[in-house]
Amino acid sequence: MNANLSSDSVIYVAGHRGLVGSAVVRNLQKRGFTQILTRSREQLDLTEAVGVREFFRTHKPDAVIVAAAKVGGIHANSTYRADFIYENLLIQNNLIGSAHAFDVSRLVFLGSSCIYPRDALQPMKEECLLTGSLEFTNRPYAVAKIAGLELIHALRMQYGRDYFSVMPTNLYGPGDNFHPENSHVLPALLRRFHEAVTNNDPVVKVWGSGRPRREFMFSQDCADAICHLLVNAPKVTARNADLGAPNWSHINIGVGTDVTIRELAEKIAAVTSFAGAIEFDPTKPDGTPRKLLDVDRLNELGWKNSVSLDEGLRETYEWYRENHSRTR
C-alpha cells in the first residue's frame, strides 16, 4: 500500500453510519485494513471541539476520512439554511483542526459538487471553483464545504500536510435517507413511486420542470474511488505540488454522464413498476440547471466507475423494499 499506509494503520472514518461513510468502511475492510475507528453520534458529538480533540489525543489515527456532514435535498437546504452552514462548519473545523493538531498523516475531506458556480461550464472541471455565483437554494451548505476545502488547501501550503479534498457528485444507494421531505431527489422519488404503486395512485407529482440535468453515482462506487485515492494518490504537500493551481486543491468524483430529472423519474417508474402518469410542477424550484463533473483527473489517477445508473437503481430499490419500514 502507498501513502505510508499498511493493513494495520489506524483509519478513522467520521460519519460511518451515513450513505458514503458506511460504504467506505466496507471498502476499507475489503482492502484488508483491520484497524478502522468509528464512533456514533451518541458516542462522539462532532460539533463539540473538546470531545473531538480528546478522541484524537487518545486514539492517534494515522489517516482520517471526513464523511460526516449535515446533508439534505432542496427542501431541507432551503428550510434549514442556518443549521446547514453552522453545523457543517463546526463538524469539519473540529475534525480537520484535531487531525492537524495530533499529526494525522493523511486526511481526505468530502465536499460536494454544489461548491461549483450555478452557471459553471459543463462538465465542471476542478478549476471552476470560485469563478461565479453559487446556487441560492444550497448556498449555506456550499459555503461551508468551500471553507473546509480552503482549510485543507491552506494546511497543505502552510504546514506541508498531506491532506486533500474530493468532490463527489450526487450519490445514492442502499442505506440512503428516504425521508419524504429531507432527502435528496433520487431516494425521495424512489419512495414516492413505491408508495404510489402500493396505494394504487394514478399520478406521481415531481417538483420542478423535469429539465435540469443531474449526475448520479452509486455510493459503493464513490467509496471505492475515495479509498483508491486514500491509498494510491501520490503524496501531496507544498513542497512537491504547484498549489497556486487547484490541481491538488480537490478531485472530482463522479461518473461523467448525466440524465434529466424527467429521465430519472421515468427510470424509477420502470424500476418500481409504476404504470400511472408523471406530472411535473414548474412552480417548484429546479435548482441548478446542470451539474456534471469532469472526471478526467480521477481517471488519470487510475479509477473509473463500474456501476450503471440502471443497475444501481435496481440494487437500491431492492434494499428499500426490504428495509423501507425503517425509513418511515
C-alpha positions in Angstrom: 0.0 0.0 0.0 1.1 3.6 -0.8 0.7 6.8 1.2 2.6 5.3 4.1 -0.4 3.1 5.0 -0.3 -0.5 5.9 -3.1 -3.1 6.7 -2.7 -2.2 10.4 -2.8 1.5 10.0 -5.5 3.2 12.2 -8.1 4.8 10.0 -10.9 6.9 11.4 -14.0 7.2 9.3 -16.1 10.1 10.5 -19.7 9.7 9.6 -19.6 5.9 9.3 -23.4 5.5 9.5 -24.1 7.7 6.5 -24.5 6.6 2.9 -20.9 7.2 2.0 -19.2 6.5 5.3 -20.8 3.1 5.7 -19.7 2.2 2.1 -16.2 3.5 2.9 -15.9 1.2 5.9 -16.9 -1.8 3.9 -14.4 -0.9 1.2 -11.6 -0.4 3.6 -12.3 -3.8 5.1 -12.4 -5.4 1.7 -8.9 -3.8 1.0 -7.6 -5.6 4.1 -7.5 -2.7 6.7 -8.0 -4.1 10.1 -7.9 -1.0 12.4 -10.9 1.1 11.4 -12.1 3.6 14.0 -15.8 4.6 14.1 -18.0 6.5 16.6 -21.7 7.1 16.6 -23.2 10.5 17.3 -24.1 9.3 20.8 -20.5 8.3 21.4 -18.9 11.4 20.0 -20.6 14.7 19.1 -18.6 16.1 16.3 -19.9 19.6 16.9 -18.1 19.6 20.4 -14.5 20.6 20.0 -13.3 19.3 23.4 -14.6 15.8 22.9 -13.2 15.6 19.3 -9.8 16.7 20.4 -9.7 14.2 23.2 -10.7 11.4 20.8 -7.8 12.3 18.6 -5.4 12.6 21.5 -6.4 9.1 22.8 -6.6 7.1 19.5 -4.0 8.9 17.3 -5.3 7.8 13.9 -2.9 7.5 11.0 -5.5 8.6 8.5 -8.9 10.3 8.6 -11.8 10.3 6.1 -14.2 13.1 6.8 -17.5 11.8 5.5 -19.6 13.4 8.4 -21.9 16.3 7.5 -25.4 17.6 7.8 -26.9 16.9 4.4 -30.3 17.1 2.6 -32.1 18.0 -0.6 -33.5 21.3 -1.9 -36.3 21.4 0.6 -34.0 20.8 3.6 -31.3 23.2 2.3 -33.9 25.9 1.8 -35.6 25.5 5.1 -32.7 24.9 7.5 -30.1 27.3 6.0 -28.6 28.5 9.2 -28.3 24.9 10.6 -26.6 23.7 7.4 -23.8 26.3 7.5 -23.3 26.4 11.2 -23.3 22.6 12.0 -21.1 21.8 9.0 -18.5 24.4 9.9 -18.4 23.0 13.4 -18.0 19.4 12.3 -15.3 20.0 9.7 -13.3 22.5 11.7 -13.2 20.2 14.7 -12.2 17.2 12.7 -9.6 18.9 10.4 -8.2 21.0 13.3 -7.8 18.0 15.5 -6.2 16.0 12.7 -3.6 18.7 12.3 -3.0 19.2 16.0 -2.4 15.5 16.6 -0.3 14.9 13.5 -2.5 12.7 11.4 -0.5 11.7 8.3 -3.2 11.7 5.6 -6.7 13.1 5.5 -9.4 13.1 2.8 -12.2 15.7 3.1 -15.5 15.1 1.3 -17.1 18.1 -0.2 -20.0 18.3 -2.7 -20.5 19.3 -6.3 -22.7 22.2 -5.2 -19.5 24.1 -4.4 -19.3 25.0 -8.1 -21.0 28.1 -9.6 -24.6 27.7 -10.6 -23.8 28.5 -14.2 -20.4 26.8 -14.5 -19.3 25.5 -17.8 -20.2 21.8 -18.2 -18.8 19.4 -17.4 -17.3 21.2 -14.4 -13.6 21.0 -14.0 -11.9 21.5 -10.6 -10.7 24.8 -11.9 -14.3 26.1 -12.0 -14.2 26.7 -8.2 -14.9 30.3 -7.1 -15.4 31.5 -10.7 -19.1 32.5 -10.3 -22.2 32.8 -8.1 -23.5 29.7 -6.2 -27.0 28.3 -6.4 -29.1 30.1 -3.8 -31.0 27.2 -2.5 -28.0 25.4 -1.2 -25.5 28.3 -0.8 -25.0 28.0 3.0 -24.1 24.3 2.7 -21.8 25.0 -0.3 -20.1 27.9 1.5 -19.3 25.6 4.5 -17.9 23.0 2.2 -15.8 25.6 0.3 -14.4 26.7 3.7 -13.4 23.2 4.5 -11.7 22.8 1.2 -9.8 26.0 1.6 -8.7 25.0 5.1 -7.3 21.7 3.7 -5.5 23.7 1.0 -4.1 26.2 3.5 -2.8 23.5 5.8 -1.0 21.9 3.0 0.5 25.2 1.8 1.5 26.4 5.3 2.4 23.2 7.1 3.1 20.7 4.3 0.2 18.5 5.3 -0.6 15.5 3.0 -4.4 16.4 3.1 -6.7 16.8 0.1 -10.4 17.1 -0.7 -12.7 15.1 -3.0 -15.9 16.4 -4.6 -18.4 13.6 -5.1 -21.4 14.1 -7.4 -25.0 13.2 -6.4 -24.9 9.9 -4.6 -27.5 7.2 -3.9 -27.6 3.6 -2.8 -28.6 1.1 -0.1 -28.9 2.8 3.3 -29.8 6.2 1.8 -32.1 8.7 3.5 -35.6 8.2 2.1 -37.4 10.8 4.2 -40.2 12.3 2.1 -39.1 15.9 2.7 -35.5 16.0 3.8 -33.9 13.5 1.4 -32.2 14.1 -2.0 -34.1 13.8 -5.2 -33.4 10.2 -6.2 -34.3 8.5 -2.9 -37.3 10.9 -2.5 -38.6 9.9 -5.9 -37.9 6.2 -5.3 -40.0 6.3 -2.2 -42.7 8.4 -3.8 -43.1 6.0 -6.7 -43.0 2.9 -4.5 -45.8 4.4 -2.3 -47.8 5.2 -5.4 -47.6 1.6 -6.5 -48.6 0.4 -3.1 -51.5 2.8 -2.8 -52.6 2.4 -6.5 -52.2 6.1 -7.1 -52.8 7.1 -10.7 -50.3 10.1 -10.6 -46.9 10.9 -9.2 -46.1 14.6 -8.9 -42.5 15.7 -9.2 -41.0 19.1 -8.2 -39.8 21.4 -10.9 -39.9 21.3 -14.7 -38.0 18.0 -15.1 -35.5 19.7 -17.3 -32.5 20.1 -15.0 -29.7 17.5 -15.6 -28.0 15.6 -12.8 -25.2 13.1 -12.5 -25.8 10.2 -10.1 -23.2 7.8 -8.7 -23.8 4.6 -6.8 -22.5 5.0 -3.2 -20.3 1.9 -3.3 -18.6 3.2 -6.4 -17.9 6.5 -4.7 -16.5 4.7 -1.7 -14.2 2.7 -3.9 -12.9 5.9 -5.5 -12.3 7.5 -2.1 -10.3 4.5 -0.8 -8.4 4.2 -4.1 -7.2 7.8 -3.7 -6.5 7.4 0.1 -4.2 4.5 -0.7 -2.8 5.3 -4.2 -2.8 9.1 -4.7 0.7 10.5 -4.7 1.8 12.4 -1.6 0.8 16.0 -1.9 2.5 18.8 0.0 3.5 22.3 -0.6 7.0 21.0 -1.3 6.1 18.9 -4.4 2.9 20.4 -5.9 2.1 23.7 -7.5 -0.5 24.8 -5.0 -1.1 28.1 -6.8 -3.2 26.0 -9.1 -6.1 23.9 -7.9 -4.7 20.6 -9.3 -4.4 19.2 -5.8 -7.0 21.5 -4.1 -9.6 18.8 -4.8 -10.5 15.9 -7.1 -13.9 15.4 -8.7 -15.5 12.0 -8.1 -18.3 11.1 -10.5 -19.3 9.0 -13.5 -19.0 11.6 -16.2 -22.6 11.3 -17.6 -25.9 12.8 -16.5 -29.7 12.5 -17.1 -32.6 14.9 -16.9 -34.9 14.7 -13.8 -37.6 13.6 -16.2 -35.5 10.7 -17.4 -34.6 9.8 -13.8 -38.3 9.8 -12.9 -39.1 7.5 -15.9 -36.3 5.1 -14.9 -37.6 5.0 -11.3 -41.1 4.4 -12.6 -39.8 1.4 -14.6 -37.9 0.0 -11.6 -40.9 0.3 -9.3 -43.4 -0.9 -11.9 -45.4 2.3 -11.7 -47.8 2.5 -14.7 -49.5 5.8 -14.0 -48.8 9.3 -15.1 -45.9 11.6 -14.1 -46.7 15.2 -13.6 -44.1 18.0 -13.1 -44.8 21.1 -11.0 -42.9 24.1 -12.6 -43.9 26.3 -9.7 -41.4 24.4 -7.5 -37.7 25.3 -7.7 -35.5 23.4 -10.2 -32.2 24.2 -8.5 -29.0 24.4 -10.7 -29.8 23.7 -14.4 -27.0 21.2 -14.7 -24.3 19.6 -12.5 -22.0 17.3 -14.4 -18.4 16.8 -13.1 -15.4 16.5 -15.3 -13.7 13.3 -14.0 -10.5 13.3 -16.2 -8.3 13.9 -13.2 -9.8 10.9 -11.3 -9.4 8.7 -14.4 -5.8 9.8 -14.7 -5.2 8.6 -11.2 -6.3 5.1 -12.1 -10.0 4.9 -11.2 -13.3 4.6 -13.2 -16.8 3.8 -12.1 -18.3 0.4 -12.7 -22.0 0.5 -11.7 -24.5 1.9 -14.2 -27.5 4.0 -13.1 -30.0 1.3 -14.1 -28.0 -1.3 -12.1 -27.6 1.0 -9.1 -31.4 1.8 -9.1 -32.3 -1.8 -9.0 -30.0 -2.6 -6.1 -31.2 0.5 -4.2 -34.8 -0.3 -4.7 -34.3 -3.9 -3.6 -32.7 -2.7 -0.4 -35.5 -0.2 0.1 -38.2 -2.8 -0.3 -36.5 -5.0 2.3 -35.9 -2.2 4.7 -38.5 0.6 4.0 -40.3 0.1 7.3 -37.2 1.5 9.0 -37.2 4.6 6.8 -40.7 5.9 7.8 
